Structure formats: structure tokens, C-alpha cells
Amino acid sequence: MPESNRRIKIPCRQVADIELPREVERLYDLAYNLWWSWMPRARQLFSSIKVDSWARYRNPVNLLLNIERAQWEELVNSDAFMSSYSHVIQAFDRYMNAGAETWFDRRYPDHDGGPMAYFSMEYGLDPSLAIYSGGLGVLSGDHCKSASDLGLPFVGVGLLYRSGYFSQAIDADGIQQHIYPDYDFNRLPVRPAMDERGRDVVVGVPLPGREVQAKVWVAQVGRVPILLLDTDLRANDPADRPIAKVLYVRGREMRLVQEMVLGVGGVKALRALGIEPALWHINEGHSVLLQLERMKEVVGSAGLDFEAALGGVGENVAFTTHTPVPAGNEQFDPDLATSYLDPWAEPLGTSSERLLKVGNPDHGEPDQPFNLTAFALRTSSFANGVSRLNAEVADRMWRHLFDQPPHEEPVIQPITNGIHVPTWLGTDLQNLFALQLGPDWQETLLDPEAWEFVYQLSDEDLWAAHQSQKERLLRFSRSRLLEQYARHGRRPSKLREVSDFFEEEALTIGFARRFATYKRAGLLFSDLHRLRGIVRNSDRPVRILLAGKAHPADRPAQELIQHLYMLSQESDLEGRVAFIENYNMRVGRMLVQGVDVWLNTPRRPLEASGTSGQKAAVNGVLNCSILDGWWPEGFDGDNGWSIGSGEMAAEEWVQDQNDANSLYSILEEQVLPTYYERDPQGLPLRWIEMMKRSMATLGARFSASRMVREYTDRAYMPLARSKATIEQD
């Protein structure tokens, strides 16, 4: 297949007023490709332009907008800077122009069916582009990055939120405050897509009584473009401009409208840019309404009736469901859904009642809601969960939707989530990997067997790298707490005490994730007498760092944050337990790279996958987790600890009590003795042995590289070929 058909190149319009000397003009290309977000040398290059500005923005577009001409003259005359610039640009060009050297090109050299189109409500690519809330978005970002690394012909579709998800502040009473920024897109690493006449690409999305316009922006992620739809346009009614303003808006009708814009508008954006996908990947149910637009196309162009169109659009669709928790399976009141489905009934040659039935979860109650997971399962050919256990639970939940499926064959397959290793591996470990494997270590580690090299690392070098990352985390945590305490008006003597918090020698436990109540962030605090005995032990001290956001509509989760924060302020826990506010990708990176133990305590079997533990594992951080999500597949008895044995009590309070007792016993009897057992040189040899085993056994199996290759072999290419065969017939 010609290179031009494999690599999607979307013309974009320049919007930022960036002026660069000719000698460094390629910084523009680099700034607008999020490849820099997982390449340390690229980030170091931008930092070297102006250290304080980079520390403030961590966004190359904003950085370049604030550099004066006189400073460019100094940089261009710096041999060190120009050498660094040359090396980074050469590496960037080698990556972008890999040609037939990528995994996909070698494995599928004859593919000529167009790209994979991947739809997601959120993308966690970098903190500078805040269009994500948590695990689902970060997974989507890692998926796109690995698709780029592997050379897949791939395009993402999402929404460009003017305010993104909220920024979190914790006030002096522990109450979560919600702050919604107003982002200037001209200062972000995104650009408007441009048509052949040099105009912005704008698509119309039909809604009841009007058509909403959505402008298409592009975030370039290595070789992969992500199309992002923006409704904040003058052409729209003022009531419609905020549709794409806030991620996971609370109002149910506005949420449905967002999902209509994402699905229908996403299909139209691809069409407007001349992109014909070989298949469609619906990541969670939010975007499934794209099938309405696709059915409309089939009914109009091929003359099929609705039932034929309904079956036809699913031939090349993969659907991923993430969570069995009801809030994660989007559904709407039937009257509300009908008002938005009515305009589609006539062009599809059917009724709104029939469209509602496609989304009927069939749970037996009267007035069934319109469920997007059910709609997606009925309009796709491949469905998967994001871990083996998650797929089993989802299969039991939704098996009844299918007509007499084979008894032993699941209708929802498992493809366990993974992480983009270069994004999440700490700088010190990256340097250590480069010393052992060479500068192309990222490509080397695409081979699962290559991870065996960690056993050859010296104990001293691995421990030194871990300690360096831990010290960085603790400095960061003290800085965040100092800012928070100052904002709360704490006295100067208390602010000075913060510099003594979190000694490097103490075992440090990290817990950070979305504060949904089923994740049980308070489990470690359920027996305060026992916990105090653990953290206050002067011979074997323990420090606990917490972070996470509660959805603005989730009052119980917000109350849990307040409870944990107020506990952290008690005299015998302050400085030993801390809540780090405004959890985002940067905070997450710091924590998974720097703590000693990663704690995960969901109520089994409600965890979908839990990729934060995978991020910790590649950094040599040992997992201590309930056997839920990915951990039953990863735990082998020597690479971390399991809380409980996977048993499930009939009553939640009994299960919580059993799991808490198991957690305390593991900490007291296994974790602490192993960590504090040292050789004459002060090295915890058994602990380091477990670190190596964790990295070697989990690094390859739970990488996004493995995940995307599995999607490609099991879903993408079979569906693409199936669709091609049907079209030929």
C-alpha cells in the first residue's frame, strides 16, 4: 500500500503567532506534535530555551509564544543548544519517516483498506492538553501513542473542551473546590484542520429544531492525528456554544447532546477530510451514536432498509466496555432519548420506538432506559472487556442481549489494558535503560523478551535510580503542600515544618485514582488505631500519599476526600499522611515513579483494569492490591502482594472488614519486614529482587504495545478484511 494511504496527513492552519529564526524553525513542527510529551530529550530541549517559562507552562506552544528575538540570537549562537536541537530533530524525523520499518508495515504489508478510526470521550495525552478526567482518557491517550509507535494507520476522534475537566483545590475544611479554566486553544498544541481552499473544516450536527456547527481541530500524536470537535463558535446559538465546554457535564440532556456531537460530528469530520476508515473502534459507549450517521449513509446511498442497515454498520465495528458500575454504562430516560432520536427515524426508515429498542438493556423493568452500552453491543461485531475478570463480569451482564450464544463462548472477549511505557517510566530509570540497551531502548522493549534485561541491572544502580525518583516525588509533594497550607493561611512556623515532612528513608505508600466510592480509598483508614501503630513506628516508619478527584455530582466521594484530608491534619498523622490536591497526569507520573508501594483497594469485581498499578510496576514500585482488574493476571506471588485471596463476602461491610484486616496484616508481616531488611551496604536485597521481578514479569505483558498489537490481530484486521470481503461481494 502506498505510504500516502497509510499515514494520515491532515493540513492544518497556523493560529499561534510564533516567529522562529530560520536556524530553529523546526521547533514549530516539534511543538505541535505531542511526540515531545514522551521523549525526554525533546522536553529537555524546550526547557533549555527558558527554564522558568517551561516550568510554568510545560507546554511548548505557550513557551515559544513568549520568547523574545534577543534570546533567540543567544540560543542560535550556543553550540550546546544547537547540538541538542539537531539531535532531537533528527530523532523526530527518523520516527515520523520510519516507512516500512514499523511493526504494522512488517506484519500487514498488503493492508490497503484505510485507517482505524478510534472514538473516545476523553484523551489523556499530556497535562498541557486537559481534555481528560482519569483512567479512560489516559488509556485512550496511551492507545494512540502506541498505535503511532507501531505504525498503525490510525485516527482518533474526540471533543475539544473549552474548560476540560475541573481543576481541584482542597480548602482548609477539606472540601473539594471545582475550578473550571477557560483555555485559549491558540496556546495549546492543537491546530484547526484546513480544507483544500485553506478554510477551517466545520461540520453540522443535526439536533432537535436546529443544526449545531462543530469546528475540527487536530492534535498530532506522533504519526497519529486526533480530530477534536469544538462547538464554541459564533455561528452557533449561545445556548449551544457550551456543548463541548466541560467534560462529563452533570446535566443529562447536555451529556446526551455531547455524545451526539462526538458520534455524529465525528463521522462527518472524517468524511469532510476524505478519510474512509477500514473499521471503527468505539471506546466505551459515549460515542456509539456515530452509528446513527453511518446507518443514515447506508440507507441513503445503498437503498437498504433499516434492519439491513442496522446489521451492515456493525460488520467493521469493535466496541470496548470498561466498567460494570452502572454510572459507567451511560443511559438516558426514554422520553429524553426519544426527543433526540425522533429526527433520525424518518431518514432511517424506522420509528423512534425501534431505535429505542436497539438501546434497550432488557432488564425487565417497565419504561426501559436508552442504554448506550446495549446500543453498542447490538451494533458491533467484536466486543471486549479490559481485563479477563472484567470481560467475564461484562459477559454475564450483557449475554442476555444475544440470541442463543454458544454456551462456552463469551460474547465479550478479554483484551487487558496496558500502558505506554515511555510516557510513564521515570527519567532516572529511562537513563538506566538507555545505558543498558542503548538510545533506542524504547523500540527494543517492544520485544517482550527484552524485558529480561532488568535481571542484569546491578542492585546498586536500580536502587539509586528508584531513590532519585522518590526524592523528586517527595520534593514535589512538599512543594504542593506548602502552596496549599499558605493558601489556607497557616502560620509561618507551620509552613517551615513542611520541609521536614516525608523523610526519604521511610517506606512510602501511594494511592491515587478517581475517587469513586467502590475504589474504597478509605479502606486503609478503617482501623485508625492499627494504622497509627504502623505509621508512627520510629523503627519502621511509613508515609502515605493520597491523590484523586471526586466527580462534582458525587457527594459521597467528596465527603470521603474531606474525611481523609481532615485525618491527615491530625497532629499524629500530619507529615505522615498527606492528600496531594489537583490529581492529573503530572501528579500521577510523580507518584507511580516515586513511591515504594502502590495500593489498590477496589471492591471486587468492580475494577475494570486499574492501569495505575501497571505504571507503578514498570518503575519498580511493588503493587499491593485486591485481586481485581489486571492484578489477577499479573500477580505471581513474588512480584507484589495480594490483599485477600479473591474471596467475596455476601455483605459489603463484611468484605470491607476482611479486606482491611488482610491489608494491615500484609503491611505488618510482609511489606515492612521486607523493606527494612538491609545488607551491610544498606540495600534491601529481597525488596530489590521483587522490584526486578515486577518489572520483568509485568513490563511487557501490560504495555500498550502488547495491547494495541492484540487489538490489531484479534479485532482490527479481521474486521477490516471481513468488511472488505462483504463490499466486494
N, C-alpha and C positions, 0 to 999 in steps of 0.2 A: 504493500500500500504506500502511495506517495507520502513523504514526510509532511507535506502541507495538510493532508487529511487527518493525520494522526495528532498533530499538535494544533490545538485551537488557538488562534491568534486573533484577538479582538481589538480593533482600532479604538484608541481612547483619546479623549480630548484633554489637553493640559489646562488645569484650573489654578494651580498654585503659582504664584509669582516668584518662581525660583530662577535666579540667574547664577550660572556657574561659569568659571573660566574654562576655556577650551580644554586645558590640560586635565581637568577632572570632571568633564561633562557627563561621564557615565555614572556619576553618583546619582543622577536623576533616575536612570533605569533601576539602579540598585534600591533607591529609596521606595520606589513603587512596586517592588517585588518582595513579598514577605519571606522570601528565601533568607533574608538577613536575620529573621527572627530566630532561626535555629542554627545559624552559623556564627560562632563566637568571634571569628576574625572580622566578620563584617560589622558586628556590633562594636568591636574594639576600634575599628576604623572610624565609625561615626562618633564614638566617644572622644577620639583623639582630635576631632575638629574643634570641639568646645566642650570640655568635661562638664562644666556646671549646667550647660543647656541640655546635654544628653541626660544627665541625672534628673533634671526637672521634667523633661518631656518623654524620654525613651521612645521617641518617635522621629525617624529621620526626616520626614516631610516638614514637621514643625521645626526641627533643628535647622534645616537648610534655609528655611524662610527667614531665619534670624541671624544669618552670618553676613557680616559687612565685607565690602570689597577689600578693604585693607587687610583683613585677616586671611582672605584667600591668597593674597600675594605672599604672605608669610608662609602659608601651608604649601603652596606650589613650589616655593624655594627650599622646602625642607626635604632632604634626601630620605629621611626616615619615613615621613608621611607618604611621599610619592612611591616609595618601595612597597609600603603596605597597601596603598591604593592599587598598584599594579598587580600584586599577588591576589588580592580579593577579586578584582575584575576578571582576571584570568580564570580563577576558580569558578566564578559565576558563569562565565561564558562556556566553560567546559561542561558545567552542569546543564545549562539550558540547551546546548547543542550536542547532547550525547548521541543523538541519532539512533542507530540500530544497536547501540550498546546497552540499552536498558533491559531489565528483566522482561517486560511485556513484549518488546520487539523481538527478543530472542525466543520467547515461548510461543507467541502468536504472530509470526511474521506475515501471515496472509490475511489478517483481520482487515476488512475493508467496509465495516458496517457502521462507521460513525462512533461517536464517543458515548461514554456512560454519563447519564445526567443524574446528579445526586441532589435531592431536595432535603433541606433541613431548616427548622425554625430558627436555629442559632448556630453560630460558628465561633469557637474559641481558638483564635489564631495567634493573638498576641494581646497583652493588656492595652496597647495603644488603640486597638480597634474593639471597643467594648460592646460587641453585639452577641454576647453570650451570658448565661447565668451560672452554669455549672457543668456537671458531667456530660450531659448530652451534647452541649456545644463544644466542649473540649474534645470529645470523641469525634465529632464531625470535623473539627479542625485537624486533628491527627490523621483522620481518614484521608483528607485531601492532601496533606503533606506527604503521606506515604504513597498515595496514588501518583503524586509528582515524582517521588524518588524512584518508583518502579516503572515509570514511563507510560502509565495508562493514558489513553485518550479519554479525558475526564473533564467534566464541567460541573461546578456546584451552583446551586440556586438558593437564595435566601432573601431576607429583608434587611434593609439598612435603617437602623433605628436612630432617630434623632437624639434620643436620650438614653438608649441602650437599656440595660438593667440598672437598678438603683445602686448608688454608692452607699455604703453602710457607715454610720457613726454610732457609737455607743455613748449615751450621755452618762452623767455622774450617778444616775439611779439605775444604770444597766439597761435602759430602754433603747431598743434599736430605732434609730432615726433613718428615714429614707430620703436620700438626696438624689435628684434627677438632673444630671448635667445637660447642657444644650450644646451638642457637638457641632463644630464647624467642619463640614465634610471636606472643605478645601484644604484643611490642615491634617487630614488623615491619609493613610496610604491606600486611597481609593481614587478612581477617576471615572468620569462619565463615559459610557460606551458611545461610540460615534458611528453613524451610518455612512454610506458611500458618499453622501453630499456634505459630510462634516458636521451634521446636526446631531443633537442628543437623541438617543433611542428612547422613545416614550411609548408605552403600550396602554391600552384601555381595558379596564376590568369591569364587566357589567355587574352592577348591584341593583337592588330593587329601586326603580324610579330614576336611576342615573348611571353614569359611567365614570369610574374613578381612574385618573391617569397615574401611571407609575413610571418614574424615570429609572433607567438601568445604569447602575454603577458597576465597576469591576474592581475586585480585589484580586490581584495576581499572586498566586501561592506557588512559587517555583514555576513549574510548567503548567499548572492548573489554574484556570480562571474561575472565579466565583462571581456570579451575577447577583447583585443586590438591589432590590427594588425599594424606591423612595417615593412616598406619597405626599411629601411636604412641598407641593407645587402650587404656584399661583393659579394654575388652570383648574384646580380642584376647589370645591366649596370649602369654606373654612371649617365646616364640621367634618370633612373627610381628610383634611390635611394631616391630622394627628394619627391616622390609622397606623402608620408604621413608626410612631413616636416612641413607644415604650414596649419592651419585651415582656411577654406574659402579663399583659394588662389584665386587671381584675374583672372588668365588665364582660359578661358572657357574649353579648352581641358584638362588641368590639373585637373580642377574640375570634369569633366566627368570621368577621369581616377580614381580619388579618390573615386568617388561613385561606380565605377565598382569594385574596390578593396574592399570597405566596404561591398557591397552586395554579390558579388560572393565569395570573400575571406571569408566573414563571414559564409556563408553556409558551405564552405569547412572546416573551422576551427571547426565548430560544429561536422561535420562528422568525422573529424580526431580524435576528442576527444570522439567519441562514443555517442554523445548527439543527441537524436531524439526528437525534440520539439513536444509538443501537438498542439501548434499554434505559429504563427509568428505575432509579432506586429511591424509594420513599423511606426516609429515616424517621421513624415514628409517625403517628397518624396525622400530625398537624398539616401536612402538605398534600394529603390524599385527594383533595378536591381538584387537583390537576386532572384527575380522570374525567371530570365533567367536560373540560375543554377538549380533551382527547376524544371522548365519545362524540362530542358535537362535530369535530372534524371528520370522524369516520362516517357518521350518519349523513353529513352534508356531501362529502366527496365520493364515498363508495356506495351511497344509497342503501346502506344496511338499516334494518330496523333496530330498535333499542336493544333487544335481547342479544342480537348478533354483535352489536357494538360493545355491549357490556362484556361479553366473552372475549371479544377481539382485543380490547385495550389491555387486558391482563396478560397477554401472551409474553410480553417482554418487560414485566414489572417485578421487581424484588421489593419486599416490604420487611423492615426491621422493627419489631416491637421490643421495647426496652423494659417495661416495668409492669408487674401485676397490680400495683397500687391503683385504686380507682382514679385518683387525680391525674395519673399519668396516661389514662386512656380517655382521651377527650370526647365528651359527649354533650349534647345540647337538647334542650326542651323541644319536643316535636313541633310545637306551634312556631317557635323561633326559627327552627330549621326549615320548616315549610315556607316561611316568608322569603327565605333566600333560595330555596330550591324551585319555587314556582316559576321564575323566569326561565329556568332551564328545561322545564317539562315539554313545552311545545317544540323547541328546536330539536329535542332528543326523541320526539315522537312517543312520549310516555306521559305519566302523571307524577305529580309531586309525591303522591302516596307510594308509588312504585319506587321512586328514588329514596324515600324514607326507609323503605323495606330493605334496600341494599345496605343501609347502615343500622339495621335492627339487630341489637345484640342477642335477641331471642332468649331473654332470661325469664320470661313467663309473666312479667308484671303487665298490667294494663298501661296504655299510653307509653309505649317503649320510647326511650330517648334515641336520638340520632347519634350513633357511636362511630367515630372515625376509625377506630381500630377494626371494627366489624366491616365497615365500608372498604378498608384497605385489604383485609383478608379475602373479601369476595371479589376483588378486582386485581388480584396479583397471582402470579404463577409460582412464586417462591417466597416463603415467609421464614424468618428466623428470629430466635431469641439471641441474647448477647452473652450467654454462658450456658453450660449444659443444664444446670439446675434451673436457670431462668427459662430455657426453652421447654423443659419438662412441665414447669408450672404453667407457662403460657399455653402449651399444648392442651393441658387439662382444662384451662379456662375457656378455650375457643374451639375445641374439637367438635363441639356440637353444631357448629356452623356448616360443617362439610357433610355431604351426603355419603354415608357409609364408608368412611376412610378405612383402609386396611388396618386390621386390628393392631398389628405390631409396628406399623409405620407411622411415625409422627407427622403431623401436618405442619408443625413448626419446628424447623431444624435448628441445631445449635451452631452458631459461629461466635466464639468467645471474643469479646473486645480485646484490643491491645492498645499500646501507647506508642507515640512517635519518639523513639529513644533519643535522638539528637535534641529534641525540644526540652526533654525533662532531665537529662543527665547533667550533673553539676560540672562546673568548669574545671575543678581540680581533678575529677575523675576523667573528664574528657582529655585533659593534658596527659594523664597517666595512660589512658588508652592509646593516645597518639604516639607516646614513647614506645609502647609495646607493639602496636600494629601498624604504625606509620600514619602519615597525614590523611590517608584515605580510609581511616578506621570506620567511618560511617557506612561506606559501601561494603567493607569487609564483614561487618556484623550483620549484613543481610543474610549471610550464610549461618544457619543455626549452629553448626558445629564450631564456628569460630569463637563462640562464647566460652568454650573450654579454656581459652587462654587465661581467664581470671584465676584459675588454679595456679598458674605460674607467677602471678604477681607476688612480690615479697610482702610478708605481713607488715613490715615497717612502712612500706610505701602506701599500701592500701589504707592502713590506719591513719597515716599522716594526711592523706587526701580527705578521708572522712572527717578528721578533726578540723581541718581547714574549712570545710564546708559547714561544719557545725558551728565553728566560731563566727562565721559570716552570718548564719541564721541568728545566733544569739545577739550579735551587734544590731542586726536589723530589728529584732524583737524589742530590745531595749529602746531603740530609737522610736519605734512606733508607740511604745508605752509612755515614753517621755512626752511625745506630742499629745497623746490622749490625756495624760494627767495634767499637763499645762492647760489644755483646753477646759478641763474640769475645774481649774483654779486651785489645784493642790499647792500646798505651801512649798517654798524653795527647798527646805530640808528634805521633804519627801521626794522632790524631783531629783535631788542628789543621790538618794538611796537607790534609784533605778539603775544606776551604773554598777551596782553590786548584785543585781538580780541574775539568776541563771548562770551559775558557775559552770565552766566548760567540763569540769570533771564529773558532774552529776549526770546520771542516766536521764535522757530527755525523751519523753513520750509525746508524739504528735497525734492530734485528732482534728481533721479539717474536712468539711464537706457541707453540702446543703443541709440546713437544719430541719429536715422533715422528721416528725416525731418517731417514725418507725426505725430511724437510724440510731436512736437511743443514745444521744450524746451524753445523757446524764447517767448512764449505767455505771461508769467508773466512780461516780459520786453518790451512789445509792447507800453506801455504808461509810459515813464520814469518819466514824471512829477508826475503822480499819484503814481508810485512805490516809488519814492524818498520820497513823503509825508508819505508813510506807514513805510518805514524802518528807517526814520530819526526822527520819533516821539519819543521824550525823555520820554514821559509818558507811551507809549505802544510800545516799540521798537520791531523790527522784524529782524531776521537774516536768511539768505538764503544760504544753502549749496547745490552745484551742483556737479554732477559727471557723467561721461559717456564717452564712446569711439565712434568715428565715423569710419566706415569701411574705410580702406585705399583707396578704389576706390570711396568713396562718398565725393566728393569735397564740395557740398552744406552743408553737415553736418559738415565737418571740418571748413568751414567758419563760421558756427553758433557757434561752440566752440570758435573760435578766437574772434568773436564779444562779446560773453558773458564774456570771460576771460578779454578782454580789458575793458569792462564795470566795472568789479569787481576791476579794478585797478584805477578807477577814485576816486578822493580824497573824495567825499561824499558817496561813496559806499564801499571803501576798509575797510575791517574789519566788514562790514555788509553783504557783498555778497562775496562768495568765490567759486572757482572751484577747487575741490579736484582731482588731476590727478591720472591716472592709476586705474580706476574703476575695481574692481574684487570682488570676494566673500567676502573677508575680509572687504573692504571698504563698500560693500553693507550691511553686517551684522552690522557694526558700525552705519550706517545711519538709517536703519529701526528700530534699537533698541533704538536710542537716540534722534531723532528729535521729535518735538511735533506734526507736521502736515506733512502728506505725500501728495505731489502734483502730479497729473497725468492729463496731458492735451492733449491726442491724438485727432486727427481729426476723429470723429465718422463716420463710424463704422469700422475703420481700425485696432483698437487694438484687438489682438487675445484674450488675457485673462488679462495679467498685474499682475503677481503674486507678484511683489514687494509690492503692496498695501496690499496683504494678509499677507505678512511677517511683515509689519508695524502694521497691525491690531492686531495680537496676542501679540504684545508688548505694546498695549495700545495706539499706535500712531493713531491719527484720520485722516482718509482719506478725502481729498478734491479733487474730481475727476470729470472729464467728465463722463457722463453715457454711458460708453463703456466697452467692455471686461466683466470682472466679476462684476463690480460695480453695474449695474442694478439689479443683483440678490442679492447683499449684502446690498445695501443702504436701510434703512427703515425710514429715516427722523430724527432719534435720535442717530445714531452711526457714524456720519460723515456729510459731505456736498456734494451736487451735484452741479457741475458747469453747469448751464443751466438746461433745462428740457428734454433733449434728442432731441430737435428740430434740423433740418438740413437745412441750407440755400442752395439755388441753386448755389451760387458762394462761393468759398473758402474764399475770403477776407471778405465777409460779415459774414460768420460763425466765422472766426477768431476774428473779431471785436466784435461780440455778445458774444462770449465765454470769451474774455478778460474783457469786461465790467462786465459780471456776476462774474468772478473771483475776480476782485477788490472790487465789492460790497459785496461779501461774506466775504472777509477778513476784510473789514472796518466795516461791520454792524453785523456780526455774530461771526466770529472766534476770533477777537481781544477782543471784549467785554466779551465773554465767558471766554477766557483765563485769562484776567486781573481782573475779578471779584473775589475778595478773601474774605474769612471769617476772623474773628479776629486772627486766628492762621496762616493766610497766605495761606490757601488751596483754590484752585479754585474748589469749590464743584460741580458746574454744569459740569465743564470740566471732573472731575474725574468720575462723573456719566456717561458721554458719553464714557469715556475710558472703563469702566466696560461693558457697553452695547456693545461696539465694540468687545471686547474680547469674551463675552458670545455668541453673535449672529453670529460671523464670524469665531471663532476659529475652531469649529468642521466642519461647512459646507464647509470651504475652506482649509481643511487639505488634505495632500496627502494620508493619511489613508482612508478618505472617497473616494477620487478619485480612488485609486487602488482597493478598495472593489467594487466600481461601475464598473470599467473595468472588474473585475473578474466575477461579477454576470451577467453583460449585454453582455459582449463580450467574454472573455477568456473561461469560462466554456461552454457556449452554442456552441461556435465554436469547442472546443475540443471534445465535445460529438457528434456534427454533423459529424466531420471528422472520429471519431471512428466508428460511425454507417455506414458511406459510406465504410470504409475499411472492415468492417465485411460483408457487402453485396457483 
